[in-house]
Amino acid sequence: MFEELYEAILADLIAQDESAPVFKHFIERIERQRSLYEDERPYRAESAHQIAVDYLASMTDEYFLAAHRFMCPQSSHGVEFRDYFDDLR
């Protein structure tokens, strides 16, 4: 799942698809934060590989799973959740 998501993120970065989650949920936030500290360097100027790795590293487990479902809809991989109370029904 990591490999598939990494490849999807990298493709969005290379295509410079500013509607993609990596831009909307990550790069734009980083650039807003940098501006508060008078850091004018655009984060998007970093290497695509580094941004993809940073984005993946920032994800919670739940966000990772949702991102994978959203960005890799054709994947045969996934996680089935079992509710804590399933055994009580």
Secondary structure by P-SEA (a helix, b strand, c coil): caaaaaaaaaaaaaacccccccccccaaaaaaaaaaaccccccccccaaaaaaaaaaaccaaaaaaaaaaacccccbbbbbbccccccc
